[in-house]
Amino acid sequence: MSYTRVEITVSSNSRTIVDIETGVALALSQRPSFHYGEILVLCVSFIDANLAPYALDSGDTFECSLDSDFVHFLGSPSVSDPLMAYAGNDAIDIAGDWDDIDRAQGKISIRLDCLTSGYLAKAGAKQVIPAYLEIRRFPVGTGRSTGMLLDTVEAYNSVHVGEAAPESADPEYRTAAEQASIDNALTAAITAEAEARAAADASLALFKLPINTATASADYERCMRYRTLTDGSAIEVCMKGPGGVYVWDEIMRKGD
């Protein structure tokens, strides 16, 4: 999976984000920004005071942190203050994140996940807040870390975090899903009515021809009206005869 990559150059001397050509610290607007909910891959190139690559050992481990302050505990040392984002060594130099990873050339990648409760809590209702980006290195063979980067950046909030879509102010407005549901229901109703009519026609087709020989001639045509006698002994059909005279003719008798 490919995430957004941001290439930065870090001076091992000033421990800040600098211009790769001049080594001069970048303005805040030129430094990477972070956004709630995203996963960002920082492609970091470390250089020395002479702008040459700052070599790293293949056994070195790293961590990266993003936070809005330097508060480490909430009330007591037993309750930690969560960071906005954090990447341990398992998020360093992940295969596929950056093709130019090369410890001898001072190049590492860091995958940083900004979808955290700490980020959301500290961003609050603000569009953007200042934050600190820190990278620490644990040189192979030592038990202590050393700071490689500590610089200020901007951390942006997100308009949509988990809120539901708003209700329309127009009562006539329907979403595509709502309209599709109405269309499907209408189609189903029309289909059901057509099937019912077809079933009724098929049932009527089973009725025998008129028993009354007078109305059995071609001079009479059958109307689509039927009735059952009150005693249930027979079913009659309305027939239209010569001169527009309508008569009822028996078409099926009980027991037939």
N, C-alpha and C positions, 0 to 999 in steps of 0.2 A: 504494500500500500504506500502511496506517495503522499507525504505531508508537505505543507508549505515550508520551503527552505529559506533561511535568512543567513547570508554570509556576513560575518563580522571579523574584524582584525583587532587583536588585543595586544597591547604593549605589556610585556612582562616587567618593564621598568616602572611605568606609571600605573599599571593595572587598570587601565581604562580602555574604552573602545576608541580606536584611532583610525585615521585615514591610512590606507595601505601604502600609498605612495609617499606621504610626507611624515607619517608618524604623529601628526597633530591630532589632538583629541577632537572628536566629532561633536557638533552641536546636538542638543537634545532632540531636535526635530530630525536629525540624520541617523539617530540610533534606532535600533529595532523597537517596535511597539508590540505589546501583547494584548490579546483579546480573549475575554471570557469564553470558554467552551471549545477553543481550538487546541490542536496539537501542533506544535511548532518544532521544526528541526533547526537548531542553531549550528551553523557550519563555522567553526571557530579556527582562526589561524593565529597562533602566537608568534610574535616577533620580538627581537631584542632591541636594545637601544640603537643599534646600527641598521635597523630595519631588515635584518637577516632572520631566517626562520629560527625559532627557539625550540630546540630539539627536546622531545619528551621520551621517556623510557616506555617500552612496550608493556612493562609491568606496572606502570603508574595507574592509580585509580582516581576517579573524579566524582564530584557531586556539584549540582547546580541548584540554586535557590532563587525564588522570586518572592519578595514581600514588601509591604508598604512601610514597615517600621522595623525597629530592632528590639521589640518586646518579645521575650522568649517564653515567659510564663504568665499565666492568668491567676493572680492572687497568691499562688504558692508554687514552689518548684514541682509539685505533684501534678499540676495541670498545665500542659504546654499550650502555647499560643500557636495555632496552626498556620503554616505558611500558605501563601497564595498559590504557589506551584513549587514542585520539587522533582528533581531527577537524580536518582542514585546511579551507581556505576553500571547497573544493568541497563540503563538508558543511554549509555555512552557507546559510540561507534557501533551502532546496530547496522548489520549488513543491509545495504540498499538505501540507507538514509542519505549518504553522500559518497560519491565515487572517489573524491580526492582525499579521503582519510589517509593520513600518513604521519605516524608519531615522529619519525625522524625529521620531518619538515614542520613539526609543531601543529599539525592539523588534526582536530578531533570533531566529532559530531555529538550533539546533545539533543535528545528527544524530550521536550518539555510539555506536559499535559496541563492545560489551564482550565480544565473542567473540574473544579474543586469547590468544596463548601467554604474553604478559607478565602478563596478569591472572591466568591459571591458576597460573603459577609463583609469583607473589607472594601469592596467597590461600592457596596450599599446602593444608594439611589443616584450616585454621581456618574456622569458620562465617562470621565477619565480621572485617574488619580496617579500621583507620582509613586514610583516603586524603585526598589533596589534589586539589581541583578548581580548575583555573586557566583563565581566559579572557584571551587577549592580543589586543590590537587593533593593526593596522598602519594608522595614519592615511594617507589618500591623499596622495601627494606626498612621503612621507618613507620612509626606508629603515630606520627603527627601530620597534620595537614598544613598546607601553605596557601595563602590567598593568591589567585591568579587574576581575578577580576572582581572589582566592586565599583559599579557605576549606576547612575540613575537612568531610568527609562520611564515610559508612560504605559500604564495598564488601563485598557478600555473595558467598559462594561458592555452588556448586550441588551438590546431592546426586548428580545424575546428570550425568556429563561424557561418558563413552564406555564405561562398564562394561556388561558383558553382563548379561542378566536372570539371577537366581539359579536354581539347580536346586531343584526341590521336595523338601522333606524327607519328603513323603508319596509312597511309590512308586505308590499308586493314583491319585494326582492327575494329571490330564491337562489341558493347555491346550486352548482351543477349537480351535486349529489341529490339535493332535494327535488330538483326538476326531474332527474332521472327516475327517482322513486315514484313521482306522480305519473310520469309517462308509462312506467312499467305497470302500475296499478290499473291505469286506463286501458292499456293493451290487454291485460289479463281479463278485465271486465268485458271488453268487446269480444274477446275470444270465447269466453264462457257463454255469452249470450248467443253467439253464432252456433256454438256446439249444441246449446239447448234447442234452438230453432231446428237444427238439422235432426236432432233426436226426435222432436215432435213430428217433423215431416216424415221421417222414416216410420214412426209408429202409425201415422194416418194412412200411409201407403199400404199397410196391412189390412185396412178395412175392405170389406167386399164391395163390389159395384152395387149401385142402387137396386133395391128389390122392386121398387115401384117401376113397372115397365113404362109408365107414361113419362117419367123423368129420366129414363135411361136413354132416351133418344138424344141425338146431337143438338136438339133445339134447347136443351138445358145445359147450363154450365155451373159447376160447383163453386160456391163461395167459400172463403176460409172461415166459416162459422159453424160450430158444432154444438149440440146440446144432448144431454142425457135425460130421458123421460124420468119423471118424478118417482116412478116405481122401479127405476133401474133396469127395466126390461129391454131397452134398446137405446142406440145412439143414432141421432138424426143429423143430417147435414142440410144446410141452407142451399137451395138451388134457385138459380135465376132462369126463368123461362121466357117464352115469347111475350112481347109487350112489356118486359121489365117486371113481370109478376114473380114474386119470391114465394117459394113453398118449402116446407120442411120434408125431407125424404129420409126414410129409415135406411141406414147403411149397415148396421150390425145389430143383431138381436142376441140377447143373453142366451147362452147355450149353443150358439153357432160355432 
